[in-house]
Amino acid sequence: MSTVSEAGVVSAVNKELFIGGKWAPAAGNATFDVHDPATGEVLCAVADASPQDGIAALEAASAAQADWAAYPPRERGEILRRAYEKLMARQDELGLLMTLEMGKPLAEAKGEIAYAAEFFRWFAEEAVRIDGGYAVAPNGSGRFLVTKQPVGPCLLITPWNFPMAMGTRKIGPAVAAGCTMVIKPAAQTPLSMLALAGILAEAGLPDGVLNVVTTTQAGGVMEPMIRDGRARKLSFTGSTGVGRKLLEQCAGTVMRTSMELGGNAPFVVFDDADLDAAVDGAMQAKMRNIGEACTAANRFYVHSSVADEFSRKLTERMEGLPIGRGTEDGIVVGPLIDSAAIEKVSALVGDAAQRGATVLTGGATVDGPGNFYQPTVLKNVPQEARMTSEEIFGPVAPVSTFDTEDEAIAAANDTEYGLVGYVYTQNLTRAIRVSERLETGMVGLNQGVVSNPAAPFGGVKQSGLGREGGTVGIDEFLETKYIAVGGL
């Protein structure tokens, strides 16, 4: 892509706040810079919302709620369907925009646009499937009616690693259910969400249903909205630490929450696994999004009889990955999001090496501008290494060994997190048994990707609460009401 094209996609995005169907500057015309993580250069400046801007957005969402809840489900679904078509039609420009602000290779960014669009298509269809129930009372003297209604105005907080898909995964069910919302994208990657707001407006979403506040003052802007009392639902994707703080704030108004938090995914390879397939899956589970994903394989537990071969094959694959700016042809490994990410990954690798791990490839930053880290494979990583208990969020694969199934499961479950686990084995009985014993909300069985709009995404333990996607995804934005009917 040329510099002109890059400048064009950035300039096409409105950089103001989107409140009540109108674009407006932040209070005091405050702005903050958005950077290209591959070069460190400033892409543009966007509005930096204040707490009063956040309350204005909540007021707009609250004012629009009653009319939006009364919209026919079919019409809500048609808005999502039109937005799906517009996203797919603009896949190239939106993919480039995402690469510029987030860093992931262009092919992956375009793939995310398609993935993000699928959430709108899925929930366009789910909008007309909201149902209830009818039953005769056990004593025969009355009837039970059960209905589902929109929960009300929602607060949505999205992360920087999937700036479009994590937005549509929350906006889709909220729109389908008849909820209005205020969404706050991550400060590192606000442009994708601002572009999405424009697309939804073009698709016919009424004023006030979606409100977007971009800010560097996340806590200062969100907490007053949470404590206000008018918002009835919070959906957050981000770290477990921030999730805990948000849950404490939500307790004050007993607000419903969905929390998609941190992960520490185990990737377990048994001695009967197809090793080539396991390595393919490892590359997907580890290197998708440069390892900056809550679903990324974080700990590789490989049976001791095949550990050397698996490590060798994985090292060969990792060594050959082209590194560079995501807009360049053939690039597979882009930059990490910022310098703090580089520092964290470097510290985790250094800690593992000091504790006896062997670096098979990588293990260092890349010279020059940008936040680049070499694809890395570590062998013989001890369980006490920090990276076995902390999210790496980078292109690092730590390999440890096990001898028995019980040993592998104990190691895999030795974490406060429980989002996803990966298992490779050709033994069907073992596959089911291990999948059931893993303390995770999802399992990738002989595959390295679990995310799908039609599947319920979410974790257990300290990886979160609730589910996104699938047939249950819309229920997170609905309240169940029971009506007792007498006189029959």
HELIX and SHEET records of a PDB file:
HELIX    1   1 THR A    3  SER A   11  1                                   9    
HELIX    2   2 ALA A   27  ASN A   29  5                                   3    
HELIX    3   3 PRO A   51  ALA A   69  1                                  19    
HELIX    4   4 PRO A   73  ALA A   89  1                                  17    
HELIX    5   5 GLN A   91  MET A  102  1                                  12    
HELIX    6   6 LEU A  106  GLU A  126  1                                  21    
HELIX    7   7 ALA A  127  ARG A  129  5                                   3    
HELIX    8   8 ALA A  165  ALA A  177  1                                  13    
HELIX    9   9 LEU A  191  GLU A  202  1                                  12    
HELIX   10  10 ALA A  218  ASP A  228  1                                  11    
HELIX   11  11 THR A  240  ALA A  251  1                                  12    
HELIX   12  12 LEU A  275  MET A  287  1                                  13    
HELIX   13  13 ARG A  288  GLY A  291  5                                   4    
HELIX   14  14 ALA A  307  GLU A  319  1                                  13    
HELIX   15  15 SER A  339  GLN A  354  1                                  16    
HELIX   16  16 ARG A  386  THR A  388  5                                   3    
HELIX   17  17 GLU A  405  ALA A  412  1                                   8    
HELIX   18  18 LEU A  428  ARG A  437  1                                  10    
HELIX   19  19 GLY A  473  PHE A  477  5                                   5    
SHEET    1   A 2 LEU A  17  ILE A  19  0                                        
SHEET    2   A 2 LYS A  22  ALA A  24 -1                                        
SHEET    1   B 2 THR A  31  HIS A  35  0                                        
SHEET    2   B 2 VAL A  42  ALA A  47 -1                                        
SHEET    1   C 3 GLY A 133  VAL A 136  0                                        
SHEET    2   C 3 ARG A 143  PRO A 150 -1                                        
SHEET    3   C 3 LEU A 478  VAL A 485 -1                                        
SHEET    1   D 6 LEU A 210  VAL A 212  0                                        
SHEET    2   D 6 MET A 181  LYS A 184  1                                        
SHEET    3   D 6 CYS A 154  ILE A 157  1                                        
SHEET    4   D 6 LYS A 233  THR A 237  1                                        
SHEET    5   D 6 ARG A 256  GLU A 260  1                                        
SHEET    6   D 6 GLY A 464  LEU A 465 -1                                        
SHEET    1   E 7 THR A 358  THR A 361  0                                        
SHEET    2   E 7 THR A 376  LYS A 379 -1                                        
SHEET    3   E 7 VAL A 396  PHE A 402  1                                        
SHEET    4   E 7 ALA A 297  HIS A 303  1                                        
SHEET    5   E 7 ALA A 265  VAL A 269  1                                        
SHEET    6   E 7 VAL A 420  TYR A 424  1                                        
SHEET    7   E 7 MET A 442  LEU A 445  1                                        
SHEET    1   F 2 TYR A 417  GLY A 418  0                                        
SHEET    2   F 2 VAL A 460  LYS A 461 -1                                        
END                                                                             
